[in-house]
């Protein structure tokens, strides 16, 4: 016997249960005009991509007379797909240069009642590069424009945004397949498809960052990253830069394929790699793993050459304490060179 039916209100019940769990984790008191770290609504989505489309399209229905959409260029590869539905309907798309973040006051002062939303991110989904958005959020604090804010992994180390402004739609990734939104009272957009879908079980591991963020020691990871690069004759990507989360080492070779490296490294570590997008221990930007020729085009705008992307690997900092890891990496690199050059 097969049933394909769902109780009415199950999505709202799920959101209510998550909200109750999060409320129990915080004692933040909101100031007038703000609603604490949860906002007035908490919703679950099937990942950041789904959440962004729901937020953008929902905003257009909430304020149908506002036709201007602002978003930051070269900030997040998810943005294009999120705003495409409105672009097809003739909305005016305004691409903001990254340098607006340094001094957003002039831009914010030019906003009018025709401006629907601004889309920005606190980090990127692949390398954990971070953006300084404090000045932007301060400039937007009294503006009647929906502020869709995306966090992929930064919240795991910094916790949730302390308070949710009235027009804010704060998105937090929980996993590849799950994300939650904390929504201000003037950004309660209508649901598009979210209440028609099914969701994975939300565990305590998904939510513990809300109360107890993890700790990242940048200097230790930088030192370890340099040791890995030296031992395996690799280069460090963005050596010692401050604007990224140091939960991983980023090293690359321009004469080898990163997929081949992590495949052999995983075998030496007696581990099986998960599918791309679900692997959080060893990953690469090689297209031989991700497939499709344009998958990583967005990152070409960051001055990352095809050879750099082909040979770049990301290694979780959890391997810092694993005995023999550097030796395993070195041997994996030698195996690849032997296969390439036959010696």
C-alpha positions in Angstrom: 0.0 0.0 0.0 1.3 3.5 -0.9 0.1 6.8 0.4 1.1 10.2 -1.0 -0.7 12.6 1.3 0.4 15.1 3.9 -1.4 16.6 6.9 -2.4 20.2 6.4 -0.2 22.5 8.5 2.7 20.1 8.8 5.2 22.7 7.5 4.0 25.3 10.0 4.3 22.7 12.8 7.8 21.9 11.7 8.8 25.6 11.8 7.1 26.1 15.1 9.1 23.2 16.7 12.4 24.6 15.3 11.5 28.0 16.7 10.8 26.6 20.1 14.1 24.8 20.2 16.0 28.0 19.2 14.1 30.2 21.7 15.3 27.8 24.4 18.9 28.4 23.3 18.9 32.2 23.6 18.2 34.9 26.2 18.8 37.9 23.9 16.4 40.8 24.6 15.4 42.8 21.6 15.5 46.6 21.5 12.4 48.6 20.3 11.8 48.0 16.6 13.8 44.7 16.6 12.7 41.2 17.4 15.7 39.3 18.7 17.8 36.7 16.8 14.7 34.9 15.6 12.7 37.7 14.2 8.9 37.1 14.1 9.1 34.0 11.9 11.4 31.0 11.5 11.2 28.9 8.4 13.0 25.8 7.1 14.0 25.4 3.4 15.7 22.8 1.3 19.1 24.5 1.2 20.2 28.1 0.5 19.3 28.0 -3.2 15.7 27.1 -2.4 15.5 29.7 0.4 16.8 32.5 -1.8 14.3 31.9 -4.6 11.5 31.8 -2.0 12.7 35.0 -0.4 13.2 37.0 -3.7 10.0 35.8 -5.4 8.1 36.2 -2.2 9.3 39.7 -1.7 8.0 40.6 -5.2 4.5 39.4 -4.2 4.6 41.2 -0.8 5.5 44.6 -2.4 4.3 44.2 -6.0 4.8 48.0 -6.9 8.5 48.0 -6.1 10.5 47.0 -9.1 14.2 47.5 -8.3 16.4 44.7 -7.1 19.9 45.4 -5.8 22.6 42.7 -5.5 26.4 42.5 -5.1 28.5 41.4 -8.1 31.1 38.7 -7.6 29.9 38.0 -4.1 27.9 34.7 -4.3 27.2 32.3 -7.1 23.7 31.6 -5.9 22.5 35.2 -6.6 22.0 34.9 -10.3 19.5 32.0 -10.1 17.6 33.7 -7.3 17.0 37.0 -9.2 16.5 35.4 -12.6 12.7 35.0 -12.2 12.3 38.7 -11.5 14.7 39.7 -14.3 12.5 37.8 -16.7 9.5 39.8 -15.5 11.2 43.1 -16.3 12.4 44.1 -12.9 15.3 46.5 -12.9 18.4 44.6 -11.7 21.1 46.9 -10.1 24.5 45.2 -9.7 26.5 46.7 -6.9 30.3 46.8 -7.0 32.1 45.2 -4.1 33.6 48.5 -3.1 30.2 49.7 -2.0 30.7 47.7 1.2 33.5 50.0 2.2 31.3 53.1 2.1 27.7 52.2 1.6 26.2 55.5 3.0 25.9 57.3 -0.4 24.3 54.3 -2.1 21.9 53.7 0.8 20.9 57.4 0.8 19.8 57.1 -2.8 17.2 54.3 -2.1 13.6 55.2 -2.8 10.2 53.6 -2.3 10.7 51.8 -5.6 13.5 49.7 -4.3 12.3 46.2 -3.4 15.3 44.4 -2.0 19.0 44.1 -1.6 20.7 40.8 -1.7 24.1 40.3 0.1 26.2 37.6 1.7 28.5 37.4 4.7 30.6 34.6 3.1 30.8 32.5 -0.1 29.7 28.8 -0.2 32.9 27.2 -1.5 36.0 28.8 0.1 34.5 30.4 3.2 35.7 33.8 2.1 34.0 36.5 4.3 32.7 40.0 3.6 32.6 42.9 6.0 29.0 43.9 6.0 28.7 45.9 9.3 28.8 49.3 7.6 26.2 48.1 5.0 23.8 46.9 7.7 24.2 50.1 9.6 23.4 52.2 6.5 20.3 50.1 5.9 19.0 50.1 9.5 16.3 52.7 8.8 15.6 51.9 5.1 12.3 50.3 4.1 14.0 47.8 1.7 14.0 44.1 2.3 17.5 43.0 3.2 18.1 39.3 2.2 21.3 38.3 4.1 23.0 34.9 3.4 25.4 33.0 5.6 26.8 29.7 4.4 29.2 28.8 7.2 30.2 31.9 9.1 27.4 31.6 11.6 28.8 28.2 12.7 31.7 30.2 14.2 30.0 33.5 15.0 26.5 32.5 16.0 23.3 34.1 14.6 22.9 37.8 14.0 22.1 39.2 17.4 19.0 41.1 16.3 16.7 40.9 13.3 15.7 44.3 11.9 12.1 44.7 10.7 12.9 44.4 7.0 15.5 41.6 7.3 15.4 38.1 5.9 18.4 36.3 7.4 19.3 33.0 5.8 21.5 30.4 7.5 22.7 27.2 5.8 22.4 24.1 8.0 23.7 21.6 5.4 23.7 21.1 1.7 20.0 20.2 1.9 18.7 22.4 4.7 18.6 26.1 5.6 16.6 28.2 8.0 15.4 31.8 7.8 14.9 34.3 10.7 12.5 36.9 9.4 11.7 40.4 10.5 8.0 41.6 10.7 8.1 43.6 7.4 9.8 40.8 5.5 7.3 38.0 6.1 7.0 36.9 2.5 4.4 34.4 1.3 5.5 30.8 0.9 6.0 29.7 -2.7 6.7 26.0 -2.6 8.3 25.5 0.8 5.1 24.1 2.5 4.7 21.5 -0.3 8.1 19.9 0.2 9.5 17.3 2.6 12.5 17.9 4.9 15.2 15.9 6.5 15.1 15.5 10.3 16.6 18.5 12.1 19.1 17.3 14.7 20.8 19.1 17.6 24.0 19.2 15.5 22.2 21.3 13.0 21.3 23.9 15.6 24.0 23.9 18.2 25.8 26.9 16.6 22.9 29.1 17.6 23.9 28.7 21.3 27.5 27.5 21.1 29.5 28.6 18.0 32.6 26.6 17.1 36.1 28.0 17.6 38.5 28.5 14.7 42.2 29.2 15.4 43.4 31.0 12.3 47.1 31.1 13.3 47.2 27.3 13.9 45.5 26.5 10.7 47.7 28.9 8.7 50.8 27.2 10.2 49.4 23.7 9.3 48.4 24.9 5.8 52.0 26.1 5.2 53.4 22.8 6.4 51.1 20.8 4.1 52.1 23.0 1.1 55.8 22.7 1.8 55.7 19.0 2.3 53.7 18.3 -0.9 55.4 21.0 -3.1 52.1 22.9 -3.3 51.1 26.6 -3.2 48.9 28.2 -0.7 45.8 30.0 -1.9 45.3 33.4 -0.3 48.1 33.0 2.2 47.4 34.6 5.6 44.4 36.6 4.3 42.1 37.8 7.1 38.8 37.7 5.2 38.1 34.0 5.3 37.2 31.4 7.9 40.1 29.2 8.8 38.3 25.9 9.1 40.2 24.4 6.1 43.6 24.5 4.3 43.5 25.7 0.7 46.5 24.5 -1.4 46.9 23.8 -5.1 49.2 22.5 -7.8 49.2 23.8 -11.4 50.6 20.5 -12.7 48.1 18.1 -11.2 44.4 17.4 -11.0 42.9 17.9 -7.5 40.4 15.2 -8.0 43.2 12.7 -8.6 45.0 13.9 -5.4 42.0 13.7 -3.0 40.9 10.3 -4.5 44.3 8.8 -3.7 44.5 10.6 -0.4 41.1 9.3 0.7 42.2 5.7 -0.2 45.4 6.1 1.9 43.2 7.4 4.8 40.8 4.5 4.3 37.8 6.8 3.8 35.2 7.1 1.1 34.5 10.4 -0.4 30.9 11.6 -0.4 29.3 13.1 -3.6 30.4 16.6 -4.6 28.4 19.1 -2.5 28.1 16.6 0.4 31.8 16.0 1.2 33.1 18.2 4.1 36.5 16.6 4.8 38.4 16.6 1.5 37.3 18.5 -1.6 38.6 20.0 -4.8 37.5 22.5 -7.4 38.5 20.2 -10.3 35.8 19.9 -12.9 36.7 16.3 -13.3 34.9 15.9 -10.0 32.1 18.5 -10.3 31.3 18.0 -14.0 30.0 20.5 -16.6 32.3 23.1 -18.1 30.7 26.2 -16.5 30.2 24.9 -12.9 33.0 27.2 -11.5 32.8 30.1 -13.9 31.8 32.4 -11.1 35.2 31.9 -9.4 37.1 32.8 -12.6 36.1 36.4 -11.7 38.1 36.1 -8.6 41.4 35.8 -10.6 41.5 32.0 -10.1 42.9 30.5 -13.3 41.6 27.2 -14.8 44.9 25.5 -13.7 44.5 26.8 -10.2 41.0 25.6 -9.9 41.9 22.2 -11.5 44.6 21.6 -9.0 43.1 23.2 -5.8 42.1 21.0 -2.9 40.4 21.9 0.4 41.3 20.0 3.5 39.2 20.2 6.7 41.2 21.4 9.8 40.0 18.3 11.6 42.9 16.5 9.9 45.4 18.7 11.9 45.4 16.2 14.7 45.5 13.0 12.5 48.8 11.2 12.7 50.4 10.5 9.4 48.3 12.9 7.4 51.1 14.9 5.9 52.9 11.7 4.8 49.6 10.4 3.3 49.2 13.6 1.3 52.8 13.5 0.1 52.4 9.9 -1.0 49.1 10.7 -2.8 50.9 13.5 -4.7 53.7 11.2 -5.7 51.2 8.6 -6.9 49.6 11.1 -9.2 52.9 12.3 -10.6 53.9 8.7 -11.2 50.6 8.1 -13.1 51.1 11.3 -15.1 54.8 10.9 -16.0 55.4 7.2 -15.5 58.3 7.6 -13.1 
